[in-house]
Amino acid sequence: SELFDRLRNLSNELRSLFSTRMNEVENTKHVADLEGWSDYFWESDTIRKAHLKTIEPVGKNKLWLMHINIFPREHVNLPIFGLDIVANPKKISGCFCDYSPITGGHHPYLDKFSYETEGLTWTRARVMPEWAEEIFSENIVGAGSIREGEETNQLCEMALNLASFYCMEMNNPTYKDKNLNTLEAQNKYCRNQKMNKMLHSSILAMGISEERKNQYVENVLFEEV
C-alpha cells in the first residue's frame, strides 16, 4: 500500500541517520529467524543502545510495525527516545513518540520535544495507562486512527525532526557527568514497558510462541542491565 511505502521510507531515513551518527553493531542476544522482522542496533560513546526494528506484513500478519529506542550510556544525561508506529494498509492505528526523562529537573531535550509537538493536533489522542505515566514525559505523543495524507505527513516530519535533533545534540559535552548513573532509571523504563499487555498480545498474534516472544522481549527489546 501507499501508506506502507511512506512508512518504509521513514524507517530507511531513520536508519541512515542513525548509521551516520553511531556505529552499527551486532547484537549477540538477537536471533534473527523470524520472517519479515528486521532489527538493527547501534552504539556510540554516548549511546549504550539504539534499536530500530520493523515488521513487514507476511503470513498471518497484516500489519506494518516500527519500533525505535535510544538508550544513553549511564553517565550521559539524555532522555530515552522512543517511537512506535503500527499501521494497516489504510491507516496508522497507533503511534507513540517520546523523549522519556531519566533524571529529574529541567532538560533542553524536553523543551525541544515540547516545541516540536505543541502545535500538533491528532484526531484521536490516546490516554496513557498507569505503567506509561510513570516513565513517559508529560508531552508524549500518543495518537490513533491516523489516516493517509496530512496527519501521516505531520507524523513522519515530527519523527524525523525529533530523531535528528536527538542524534545531532547527543555528543554535547554538557550532558556528560561521570558522577551520574542512570541504569536503574533505564531499567525501570524497560520494566514498565514490559507491563504493556498490548506488547505481548501483538507479538503473539503474529503466530510466535510464548517462549520465543519472551526471549525477544526480555533479551532484545527491553533487556535490563
N, C-alpha and C positions, 0 to 999 in steps of 0.2 A: 504493500500500500504506500501511497504518497507520504502518509504520516510516518510510517516506519522508516522510509528513506530519509526524511527530515531528521529523525532522531538518530539514525545511524551516522549521519553527517556530524551531528553534535558530538556523538561519542568519539568519532575519529578526530575531531578538532581538539577535544579534551585530551585524548591520548597523545596527540603530537605535542600539545602544550606541556604535558607532564614529562614527556621524553626530552624536551629541550631544557627543562628546569631541574630535572632529577635524573638519577641513574636507574635504568630499568634492571630489575633483579629477578632471579628465580625464587619462588617460594617453595622450599623443600616439603612443607606440610601439605601442599596442594596437589591433589591427584586429578590430573586433567583428563577425565574419561567420560564426561557427560556431554552428549551430543547437543550442539547449539550453545553450549556455555563457553565463554572466553573470559579468562581472568588475567589481568596484567598488574604487576607490582613494581613500585619504585621506592627508592630511599635516597637520602642526601645527608649532608652534615646537620641539617636542621630537622629533617623529616625521618621519623622512625619507620613509618609505613604509609605508603599511598597505594590504594587498591581501586582499580576500575574493573567492573565486571559487566558483561552484557549477556543476556539470554535471548536467543533467537527463537521465533515460533517454529518448533519442529515437533512432529508426533502429536501427542495429546495436548501439548501446549500451544495455545493460540495467541499468547501474549508476547510482547517485546518488553524486556526489563533492562534497566541500567542501575547499577549501584556504585557509588563512589564514597570512599572515606579517606581523609588525610589526617594522620596522627603525628603530632610533633614529637621530637625527642624530649626526654623527661626534663631537661634543663632549658627548654625553649618555651617561652610564654606565648603560645599561639593557641587559638581555639581549634577544635576539631572541625574540619569541613566535612559536611555530609550532603549527599544528593541522591535521591531515589526517584526514578520515573518508571511507572508501569503503564503500558498502553495496549489497547486492542487496535485493530486496523483503522477504526474510525475516530477514536478519541483517546486522550491521556486520562486514564481512570484515576490515577493518583500521582501526586508529586510532592516531595518534601525536600526542602533545602534549608541548611542552617550553618552558621558558624557557632558551634556549641562551646560556651566558655568553660575552661577547666581550672581557672584561677579566679579569685574574687576581684572585684574592683573594675575600674574603667579600662577599656581596651580600644585602641584605634580601629581594630578589625570590626568590632561590634558597631562602631559609628558608621563605618563603610557599608556594612550589611544593611543597617537601617536606612542609609541614604539611597542605596540601590533598590530597596524594596518598598519604601514607604508610600510611593505614589502608585503602586500596582494594586489593581483590584482583580479578584478572581470570582467567577460565577458561583463556585461552590467552595468556600473556605472550609477547612477541616478543623474540628475540635480535637484537642490533644488529650490522650489518656494520661493517667497519673504517672506511669513509668516514664512517659515522654516529658512531662512538665518538669520532672526532677533534673533532666540533663540538657534539654534544649534551651535556646535563648528565647527571650520574650518576643522576638521578632521573627521566629521561624515561619517560613512559608510552607503552608500545607494546603493543597488545593486538589479538587477532584473534578471529573467531567470537563476536562479542558478540550475544547473542540479544535479541529484543524483551522488554521487561519491566525487571526490577530493574537488570540490568547496563547497559542502554541509558539508564535514568534516571540512574544513577550517572555515566555518561559525560557526559550533557548538563549535569548540575549542575556537574560538575568544570570543563567547558569554559567555562561561563558565569561561574563564580566566578573562574577564572584570568584570563579576558579582562577582567572587571570590575575586578579588583584592578590589573591592568596599566594600564588606562586611568585609573583614579582616582588612582593614585600617580605617574604618569609625569611630571607637572609639578613634582614636589617639587624645589626648587632645589638640594638636596644632591647630586642626580645630574648637575648641570651642571658641566663642568670644561673651561674654554677651552683648557687645555693638552693635552687628550685628543684623539686622532684614532683612531677605531675602524674606519675604512673598510677597512683591509687585513684585519682580522678578519671584517668583514662580507662582504668578497669571498671569503674562504676558505670561509665558510659556504655561499655561493652556488656556488662551485666544487665543493665536496664534495657538495652536494645534486644537482648535475648528473651526478655519478658513479653515481647511483642508476639501475640498469638498469630497475627496475620503473617509474620515472617515464616513461622513453622508450617502453617497450613498451606501457604502459597508454594513453598518448595515441595511439600508432599503431593500437592495437586499435580505436579509435573511427573508423577509416577516414580518418584525416587523413594528408596526405602528409608525408614526411620533412622536406621543405623548410619546410612550414608549421609543423610541430612545432618545428623548430629555431628558427625565428623567434620563436615564442611562449616557448619555454624560455629562450632567450638574451636576449631583449629585454624580456620582460614578467614572467615568473615569477621568474627568478633572474639578472637582469642585474647585471653587475659595474660598479662606479662608480670 
